[in-house]
Amino acid sequence: MAQRTVTDGSGRTWTCTEVEAPVGATAASDGRPASREGVDVTLSCTTESVPEPVVITVGWGWERIADKGLARMISQAAPGARR
């Protein structure tokens, strides 16, 4: 299972882990297995200052997203984020 650690603009360090799709899960549109290229991925991201994990959905190439970009997406989804 892939994992990444990024730091947001507020200085919070987030550790994100790919949420495993249920066995037999498929992409809704064409029946491909959820782990295949082109299928969005759900991440569960945690940091010490936020009690519950922040769950976001990102593109299948999320491991190549710039650290600042991924951190911004997490920060925007976190409780208390300004929108």
Buried (B, 14 or more C-beta within 10 A) or exposed (E): EEEBEBBBEEEBEBBBBBBEBEEEEBBEEEEEEBEEEEBEBBBBBBBEEBEEBBEBEBEBEBEEBEEEEBBBBBBEBBEEEEE
